[in-house]
Amino acid sequence: MYNLLIERTTIDQSMITISSHINSFKLQRLIDYIIYLEATSKSKAKPSDAGRLADDVNNSWWEKNRNRFAK
């Protein structure tokens, strides 16, 4: 049997109680995803927009740091 309880504590908050046997790394990944959902809940950006922004940031970083890694 699973030991999982989801309880609405206030109108805008919920509390989740889980077993202590859950893998902490996987639990952290789940929490990170929930934080992502909360942070992007009101965003009008599309996933493709985020992908393009990430590519731009990565390309910019590489251009600034290429000489540290390329021989």
MARLO-150741 format. One record per residue: x, y, z of N, C-alpha, C in turn. Coordinates in Angstrom, 2 decimals, always signed. Example, Ala and Ser with C-alpha at 12.3 -4.5 7.8 and 13.67 -1.06 7.14 Angstrom:
! MARLO-150741
n.east=+13.19&n.north=-5.69&n.up=+7.80&ca.east=+12.30&ca.north=-4.50&ca.up=+7.80&c.east=+13.20&c.north=-3.30&c.up=+7.80
n.east=+12.85&n.north=-2.25&n.up=+7.08&ca.east=+13.67&ca.north=-1.06&ca.up=+7.14&c.east=+12.90&c.north=+0.03&c.up=+7.87
! end
This chain:
! MARLO-150741
n.east=+0.84&n.north=-1.18&n.up=+0.00&ca.east=+0.00&ca.north=+0.00&ca.up=+0.00&c.east=+0.88&c.north=+1.24&c.up=+0.00
n.east=+0.43&n.north=+2.27&n.up=-0.70&ca.east=+1.17&ca.north=+3.51&ca.up=-0.80&c.east=+0.79&c.north=+4.46&c.up=+0.32
n.east=+1.79&n.north=+5.15&n.up=+0.84&ca.east=+1.57&ca.north=+6.13&ca.up=+1.89&c.east=+1.72&c.north=+7.52&c.up=+1.28
n.east=+0.64&n.north=+8.01&n.up=+0.66&ca.east=+0.65&ca.north=+9.29&ca.up=-0.01&c.east=-0.62&c.north=+10.04&c.up=+0.35
n.east=-0.45&n.north=+11.29&n.up=+0.78&ca.east=-1.60&ca.north=+12.09&ca.up=+1.17&c.east=-1.45&c.north=+13.47&c.up=+0.55
n.east=-2.47&n.north=+13.92&n.up=-0.16&ca.east=-2.50&ca.north=+15.27&ca.up=-0.72&c.east=-3.64&c.north=+16.01&c.up=-0.04
n.east=-3.30&n.north=+17.12&n.up=+0.59&ca.east=-4.27&ca.north=+17.86&ca.up=+1.38&c.east=-4.22&c.north=+19.34&c.up=+1.01
n.east=-5.37&n.north=+19.93&n.up=+0.70&ca.east=-5.43&ca.north=+21.37&ca.up=+0.44&c.east=-5.43&c.north=+22.05&c.up=+1.80
n.east=-4.39&n.north=+22.87&n.up=+2.06&ca.east=-4.27&ca.north=+23.52&ca.up=+3.37&c.east=-4.91&c.north=+24.90&c.up=+3.38
n.east=-4.82&n.north=+25.60&n.up=+2.26&ca.east=-5.48&ca.north=+26.90&ca.up=+2.11&c.east=-6.01&c.north=+26.96&c.up=+0.69
n.east=-6.65&n.north=+28.05&n.up=+0.36&ca.east=-7.21&ca.north=+28.17&ca.up=-0.99&c.east=-6.14&c.north=+28.14&c.up=-2.08
n.east=-4.91&n.north=+28.54&n.up=-1.74&ca.east=-3.85&ca.north=+28.59&ca.up=-2.75&c.east=-2.65&c.north=+27.71&c.up=-2.42
n.east=-2.79&n.north=+26.79&n.up=-1.49&ca.east=-1.69&ca.north=+25.89&ca.up=-1.14&c.east=-2.19&c.north=+24.48&c.up=-0.88
n.east=-1.33&n.north=+23.51&n.up=-1.21&ca.east=-1.61&ca.north=+22.10&ca.up=-0.90&c.east=-0.37&c.north=+21.51&c.up=-0.23
n.east=-0.58&n.north=+20.47&n.up=+0.54&ca.east=+0.53&ca.north=+19.79&ca.up=+1.22&c.east=+0.51&c.north=+18.33&c.up=+0.76
n.east=+1.69&n.north=+17.81&n.up=+0.39&ca.east=+1.82&ca.north=+16.42&ca.up=-0.03&c.east=+2.68&c.north=+15.71&c.up=+1.00
n.east=+2.19&n.north=+14.62&n.up=+1.53&ca.east=+2.93&ca.north=+13.80&ca.up=+2.48&c.east=+3.24&c.north=+12.47&c.up=+1.80
n.east=+4.52&n.north=+12.09&n.up=+1.80&ca.east=+4.94&ca.north=+10.84&ca.up=+1.15&c.east=+5.79&c.north=+10.01&c.up=+2.09
n.east=+5.98&n.north=+8.78&n.up=+1.70&ca.east=+6.79&ca.north=+7.85&ca.up=+2.47&c.east=+8.26&c.north=+8.30&c.up=+2.46
n.east=+8.97&n.north=+8.04&n.up=+3.52&ca.east=+10.39&ca.north=+8.39&ca.up=+3.58&c.east=+11.25&c.north=+7.44&c.up=+2.75
n.east=+10.65&n.north=+6.43&n.up=+2.17&ca.east=+11.40&ca.north=+5.46&ca.up=+1.36&c.east=+11.61&c.north=+5.93&c.up=-0.08
n.east=+11.05&n.north=+7.07&n.up=-0.44&ca.east=+11.19&ca.north=+7.60&ca.up=-1.79&c.east=+12.63&c.north=+8.05&c.up=-2.01
n.east=+13.17&n.north=+7.72&n.up=-3.18&ca.east=+14.52&ca.north=+8.11&ca.up=-3.56&c.east=+14.63&c.north=+9.64&c.up=-3.56
n.east=+15.56&n.north=+10.20&n.up=-2.80&ca.east=+15.64&ca.north=+11.66&ca.up=-2.64&c.east=+16.03&c.north=+12.36&c.up=-3.94
n.east=+16.84&n.north=+11.75&n.up=-4.78&ca.east=+17.20&ca.north=+12.36&ca.up=-6.07&c.east=+15.97&c.north=+12.49&c.up=-6.95
n.east=+15.18&n.north=+11.43&n.up=-7.04&ca.east=+13.97&ca.north=+11.46&ca.up=-7.86&c.east=+12.95&c.north=+12.43&c.up=-7.28
n.east=+12.87&n.north=+12.50&n.up=-5.98&ca.east=+11.96&ca.north=+13.44&ca.up=-5.33&c.east=+12.38&c.north=+14.87&c.up=-5.64
n.east=+13.68&n.north=+15.16&n.up=-5.62&ca.east=+14.16&ca.north=+16.50&ca.up=-5.94&c.east=+13.82&c.north=+16.86&c.up=-7.38
n.east=+13.95&n.north=+15.90&n.up=-8.30&ca.east=+13.58&ca.north=+16.14&ca.up=-9.71&c.east=+12.10&c.north=+16.50&c.up=-9.82
n.east=+11.27&n.north=+15.79&n.up=-9.06&ca.east=+9.84&ca.north=+16.08&ca.up=-9.08&c.east=+9.56&c.north=+17.47&c.up=-8.52
n.east=+10.21&n.north=+17.83&n.up=-7.44&ca.east=+10.04&ca.north=+19.15&ca.up=-6.83&c.east=+10.50&c.north=+20.24&c.up=-7.80
n.east=+11.63&n.north=+20.01&n.up=-8.48&ca.east=+12.11&ca.north=+20.97&ca.up=-9.46&c.east=+11.09&c.north=+21.16&c.up=-10.57
n.east=+10.45&n.north=+20.08&n.up=-11.00&ca.east=+9.43&ca.north=+20.18&ca.up=-12.05&c.east=+8.22&c.north=+20.96&c.up=-11.56
n.east=+7.82&n.north=+20.73&n.up=-10.33&ca.east=+6.69&ca.north=+21.47&ca.up=-9.76&c.east=+7.03&c.north=+22.96&c.up=-9.66
n.east=+8.25&n.north=+23.28&n.up=-9.27&ca.east=+8.69&ca.north=+24.68&ca.up=-9.21&c.east=+8.65&c.north=+25.29&c.up=-10.61
n.east=+9.10&n.north=+24.53&n.up=-11.60&ca.east=+9.04&ca.north=+24.99&ca.up=-12.99&c.east=+7.59&c.north=+25.28&c.up=-13.41
n.east=+6.68&n.north=+24.36&n.up=-13.09&ca.east=+5.27&ca.north=+24.56&ca.up=-13.44&c.east=+4.72&c.north=+25.82&c.up=-12.79
n.east=+5.07&n.north=+26.04&n.up=-11.54&ca.east=+4.61&ca.north=+27.23&ca.up=-10.82&c.east=+5.19&c.north=+28.50&c.up=-11.45
n.east=+6.47&n.north=+28.46&n.up=-11.77&ca.east=+7.14&ca.north=+29.64&ca.up=-12.33&c.east=+6.63&c.north=+29.99&c.up=-13.72
n.east=+6.19&n.north=+29.00&n.up=-14.47&ca.east=+5.75&ca.north=+29.25&ca.up=-15.84&c.east=+4.23&c.north=+29.24&c.up=-16.00
n.east=+3.51&n.north=+29.14&n.up=-14.92&ca.east=+2.06&ca.north=+28.99&ca.up=-15.00&c.east=+1.36&c.north=+30.17&c.up=-15.68
n.east=+1.92&n.north=+31.35&n.up=-15.59&ca.east=+1.29&ca.north=+32.51&ca.up=-16.19&c.east=+2.02&c.north=+33.00&c.up=-17.44
n.east=+3.00&n.north=+32.24&n.up=-17.86&ca.east=+3.79&ca.north=+32.63&ca.up=-19.03&c.east=+3.01&c.north=+32.37&c.up=-20.31
n.east=+3.18&n.north=+33.25&n.up=-21.26&ca.east=+2.57&ca.north=+33.07&ca.up=-22.58&c.east=+3.59&c.north=+32.54&c.up=-23.58
n.east=+4.81&n.north=+32.31&n.up=-23.11&ca.east=+5.87&ca.north=+31.79&ca.up=-23.98&c.east=+5.59&c.north=+30.33&c.up=-24.32
n.east=+5.99&n.north=+29.96&n.up=-25.52&ca.east=+5.85&ca.north=+28.57&ca.up=-25.97&c.east=+7.16&c.north=+27.83&c.up=-25.67
n.east=+7.10&n.north=+26.51&n.up=-25.55&ca.east=+8.35&ca.north=+25.75&ca.up=-25.35&c.east=+9.39&c.north=+26.04&c.up=-26.43
n.east=+8.94&n.north=+26.27&n.up=-27.66&ca.east=+9.89&ca.north=+26.58&ca.up=-28.74&c.east=+10.60&c.north=+27.91&c.up=-28.47
n.east=+9.91&n.north=+28.87&n.up=-27.85&ca.east=+10.53&ca.north=+30.14&ca.up=-27.48&c.east=+11.64&c.north=+29.91&c.up=-26.46
n.east=+11.35&n.north=+29.07&n.up=-25.48&ca.east=+12.35&ca.north=+28.76&ca.up=-24.45&c.east=+13.54&c.north=+28.05&c.up=-25.07
n.east=+13.28&n.north=+27.16&n.up=-26.01&ca.east=+14.37&ca.north=+26.45&ca.up=-26.68&c.east=+15.27&c.north=+27.39&c.up=-27.45
n.east=+14.67&n.north=+28.34&n.up=-28.16&ca.east=+15.47&ca.north=+29.32&ca.up=-28.91&c.east=+16.29&c.north=+30.19&c.up=-27.96
n.east=+15.69&n.north=+30.60&n.up=-26.85&ca.east=+16.42&ca.north=+31.41&ca.up=-25.86&c.east=+17.60&c.north=+30.62&c.up=-25.29
n.east=+17.37&n.north=+29.35&n.up=-24.97&ca.east=+18.45&ca.north=+28.51&ca.up=-24.44&c.east=+19.56&c.north=+28.37&c.up=-25.46
n.east=+19.21&n.north=+28.17&n.up=-26.73&ca.east=+20.23&ca.north=+28.08&ca.up=-27.78&c.east=+21.03&c.north=+29.37&c.up=-27.88
n.east=+20.35&n.north=+30.50&n.up=-27.82&ca.east=+21.03&ca.north=+31.80&ca.up=-27.89&c.east=+22.01&c.north=+31.97&c.up=-26.73
n.east=+21.56&n.north=+31.62&n.up=-25.53&ca.east=+22.42&ca.north=+31.74&ca.up=-24.35&c.east=+23.63&c.north=+30.81&c.up=-24.48
n.east=+23.40&n.north=+29.58&n.up=-24.90&ca.east=+24.51&ca.north=+28.62&ca.up=-25.05&c.east=+25.49&c.north=+29.09&c.up=-26.11
n.east=+24.99&n.north=+29.57&n.up=-27.24&ca.east=+25.88&ca.north=+30.05&ca.up=-28.31&c.east=+26.69&c.north=+31.26&c.up=-27.84
n.east=+26.05&n.north=+32.16&n.up=-27.12&ca.east=+26.74&ca.north=+33.33&ca.up=-26.61&c.east=+27.84&c.north=+32.93&c.up=-25.63
n.east=+27.50&n.north=+32.00&n.up=-24.74&ca.east=+28.49&ca.north=+31.53&ca.up=-23.76&c.east=+29.67&c.north=+30.90&c.up=-24.48
n.east=+29.38&n.north=+30.07&n.up=-25.50&ca.east=+30.45&ca.north=+29.37&ca.up=-26.21&c.east=+31.36&c.north=+30.37&c.up=-26.92
n.east=+30.78&n.north=+31.39&n.up=-27.53&ca.east=+31.59&ca.north=+32.39&ca.up=-28.22&c.east=+32.53&c.north=+33.11&c.up=-27.25
n.east=+32.07&n.north=+33.38&n.up=-26.04&ca.east=+32.88&ca.north=+34.07&ca.up=-25.05&c.east=+33.93&c.north=+33.17&c.up=-24.41
n.east=+33.70&n.north=+31.86&n.up=-24.40&ca.east=+34.58&ca.north=+30.94&ca.up=-23.67&c.east=+35.29&c.north=+29.92&c.up=-24.56
n.east=+35.09&n.north=+30.00&n.up=-25.86&ca.east=+35.67&ca.north=+29.03&ca.up=-26.80&c.east=+37.19&c.north=+28.89&c.up=-26.60
n.east=+37.87&n.north=+30.01&n.up=-26.44&ca.east=+39.33&ca.north=+29.97&ca.up=-26.34&c.east=+39.83&c.north=+29.24&c.up=-25.10
n.east=+38.99&n.north=+29.08&n.up=-24.10&ca.east=+39.39&ca.north=+28.34&ca.up=-22.90&c.east=+39.41&c.north=+26.84&c.up=-23.15
n.east=+38.67&n.north=+26.36&n.up=-24.17&ca.east=+38.53&ca.north=+24.94&ca.up=-24.40&c.east=+39.12&c.north=+24.46&c.up=-25.72
n.east=+39.10&n.north=+25.30&n.up=-26.75&ca.east=+39.61&ca.north=+24.92&ca.up=-28.07&c.east=+41.11&c.north=+25.13&c.up=-28.10
n.east=+41.80&n.north=+24.19&n.up=-28.72&ca.east=+43.27&ca.north=+24.30&ca.up=-28.82&c.east=+43.69&c.north=+24.47&c.up=-30.24
! end
